[in-house]
C-alpha cells in the first residue's frame, strides 16, 4: 500500500509530464503560448486532484490485491 505522500508525489510527477504534453498540444491548436499554458495549468491542477482521490479510493478496495506472508 502506498503512503499518502507517495500518492501525492506520483500524482505530481505524472502531471508534470502531462503539463508539458498538453502545453505543446494546446499551443499547436491555438498558436498562443498564453492560452496553452492556461489550459495546461488548469488541466494539471484538476488532474492532480482527481488522481489523488482516485488512488486513495482504490487503496480501500481489496479486489485484486494479494497478501504477502513473511
C-alpha positions as CSV (number, residue, x, y, z in Angstrom):
1,X,0.0,0.0,0.0
2,X,1.3,3.4,-0.9
3,X,1.6,6.1,1.7
4,X,-0.4,9.3,1.1
5,X,2.8,11.2,0.5
6,X,3.9,8.7,-2.2
7,X,0.5,9.0,-3.9
8,X,0.9,12.8,-4.0
9,X,4.5,12.6,-5.4
10,X,3.3,10.2,-8.0
11,X,0.5,12.5,-9.0
12,X,2.8,15.5,-9.2
13,X,5.4,13.7,-11.4
14,X,2.6,12.4,-13.7
15,X,1.0,15.8,-14.0
16,X,4.3,17.5,-14.8
17,X,4.7,15.2,-17.8
18,X,1.1,15.8,-18.7
19,X,1.6,19.6,-18.3
20,X,4.4,19.5,-20.9
21,X,2.4,17.4,-23.4
22,X,-0.9,19.4,-23.0
23,X,1.0,22.7,-23.4
24,X,2.5,21.5,-26.7
25,X,-0.8,20.2,-28.0
26,X,-2.7,23.4,-26.9
27,X,-0.1,25.6,-28.5
28,X,-0.3,23.7,-31.7
29,X,-4.0,24.2,-31.8
30,X,-4.2,27.8,-30.5
31,X,-0.9,29.4,-31.6
32,X,-0.9,31.2,-28.3
33,X,1.5,30.3,-25.6
34,X,-0.5,32.1,-23.0
35,X,-3.7,30.2,-23.8
36,X,-1.7,26.9,-24.0
37,X,-0.2,27.5,-20.5
38,X,-3.6,28.5,-19.1
39,X,-5.3,25.4,-20.5
40,X,-2.4,23.1,-19.4
41,X,-2.3,24.5,-15.9
42,X,-6.0,24.1,-15.3
43,X,-5.8,20.5,-16.6
44,X,-2.8,19.7,-14.4
45,X,-4.4,21.1,-11.2
46,X,-7.7,19.3,-11.8
47,X,-5.9,16.1,-13.0
48,X,-3.7,16.0,-9.9
49,X,-6.7,16.4,-7.5
50,X,-8.6,13.7,-9.5
51,X,-5.7,11.3,-9.5
52,X,-5.1,11.6,-5.7
53,X,-8.8,11.0,-5.0
54,X,-8.9,8.1,-7.4
55,X,-5.7,6.4,-5.9
56,X,-6.9,6.8,-2.3
57,X,-10.3,5.3,-3.2
58,X,-8.6,2.3,-4.9
59,X,-6.5,1.8,-1.8
60,X,-9.7,0.9,0.0
61,X,-10.8,-1.7,-2.5
62,X,-9.5,-5.2,-1.7
63,X,-10.3,-6.7,-5.1
64,X,-7.2,-7.8,-7.0
65,X,-4.8,-7.4,-4.1
66,X,-2.6,-10.2,-2.8
67,X,-1.2,-10.6,0.7
68,X,2.4,-11.4,1.2
69,X,3.2,-13.6,4.2
70,X,6.6,-13.4,5.8
